Amino acid sequence: MGYYLNSQSPAAAYKKTVESPYFVDKSALIGELFSALGTEESNICLIRPRRFGKTVVANMVAAFFGRGCDASAIFDSLAIAQNTDYHKYLNQNNLIYINFSKMPENCKSYDQYLSRITTRMKKELLKAYPDVLCQEEDALWDIFSDVFETYQEQFIFVIDEWDCIFHKDFITDENRKAFIEFLANLLKDQPYILFTYMTGVLPIAKYSSGSTINNFKEYDMATKKKYGEYFGFTELEVEALYQKYLKKEKKPEVTLEELKVWYDGYKSAAGERLYNPRSVVYALSNNQVADYWTSSGPYAEISEYIVDNVDGVKEAVIQLVQGESIPVAMKSNAATAQKWNTKDEVLSSMVVYGFLTYDEETETVCIPNKELRDEFDDTVRKEPSLHYLDSLARESKRILQATLDGDARTVEDIMEFVHNTEVPILNYNNENELASIVNLAYLGARDYYEVEREAKSGKGYADVLFRPKDWTRDGIIVELKVDHSAEEAIQQIKDNAYALKFKDISGQKKCKRILAVGINYISDSKNLKYKKKHQCIIEVLE
């Protein structure tokens, strides 16, 4: 037993996870690994954003396969125990577990960081296998090779947060190259390796053009379907956790709808919506929804590219904050670059780090939920050239409430404010651009509504449709006109039966009320009386 060789620590850590009140069983993943052991498919790297349970799953895999302790008490009641090969593989292998996020005390150099790992691992191997001819000054992979030749022993490697070192201030470009070479020597085409399970935020195989680590099959969340269900919480899993929460808490303060608004919205490559697992567990454990996302280096770096407006990325952020999904040529390897030169590279890096979610079907990105929208709001507040968005966000709460109250005059006033605010990406000359202004004006509504532009409903397409996430709220249909009248907009909503979007097959309303909102803008620049004037009518539909 050792710190790296057949360590008991992963099992101890995973046991705590299993015994926690908000545990979700992802152990079926282990069964999918059985067939890969000792084959050409025996090196996998699962790429996931921060806070998506990578370490929990790494602990699980290490606890199951490693000889460090008998983990049957942990796994006998989990899904993997139903696998016919369960006992064949449980705790049967020598295992090396490395969590690269663990740092030496007062670490200030690459050599100090890596020597902590290699020195101790060498000592553990030489102690466990005293008949090998190698010495401690020999290369780590030479010692492993000697163990294999002398004892015919193979190892499973479980490596967590392989890329953590790349975000440290003391790491240079030369250090990065040296680290990749170290991993290649240790892990590529070595007879002593039975299987390698690795996790990280960044892809490894194409980290640099000269990388020799090309023997890993990599699985990211955005484009690879395999293993997608084992990271993040599905809607059914969150609903099950919520029932546990209701039984546990004497005075529950969190609603299921709040969990969805705050932490849902990520998408797997298979199209399944996923919740941020860490944040869900924190919200239920603390009996409070809040921003549990803790920013660090990567977002600070990305925000600099936004401020510098690399390739027009600032305009893309404006659209994202509006709640828009925007097209992106996804470049999963962009996050590994030392410098980003295009908007697609910046946005792709945001996906890799978990700040945006990618929809492979539509090839678009968007901000997934309120928790991440708060991160963008923070950037907006700090960047002077985006301060007008902060003002719009505050006004958006007022316009939503005014709409629900039927206060058309306040809606007109706020639309006027939004129109007079400097919005660099809009000219405001037609109904499509008017719809973009409406999106900005109703920014805050996205906490409670799915907002659809050009939404198919009834006999046509509604300009903007607000579908409540909680059907106890009102549904809202907004029809827009330029140089016509708000009355015409209301009549179009009725004539085209847009309200069918909020009714079931029998014609009964699924929501509290259905509100029709007609907004017109007078664009005639020659008529000063109506310059930049908005008209609004709000009606409750039967």
ABEGO torsion letter per residue (X at the ends): XBAABGBAAAAAAAAAAAABABBBBAAAAAAAAAAABGBAAABBBBBBBBGAGAAAAAAAAAAAABAABBAAAAAAABAAAABAAAAAABGABBBBBBBAABBBBGBABAAAAAAAAAAAAAAAAAAABAABABBAABBAAAAAAAAAAAAGBBBBBBBBGAAAAAABAABBAAAAAAAAAAAAAAABGBAABABBBBBBABBAAAABAABABAABBBBBAAABABGAAABEBBAAAAAAAAAAAAAABABBABBAAAAAAAABGBBBAAGBBBBBAAAAAAAAAAGBBBBABBBBAAAAAAAAAAAAGBGGAAAAAAAAAAGBBBBBBBBAAAAABABBABAAAAAAAAAAAGABBBBAAAGBBBBABAAAAAAAAAAAAABAAAAAAAAAAAAAAAAAAAAAAGBAAAAAAAAAAAAABBBAABAGABAAAAAAAAAAAAAAAAAABBBBBGBBBEABBBABBBBBABAABBBBBBBBBBGBBAAAAAAAAAAAGAAAAABBAAGBBABABBBBBBBBBBABAABAAABGBBBBBBBBBX
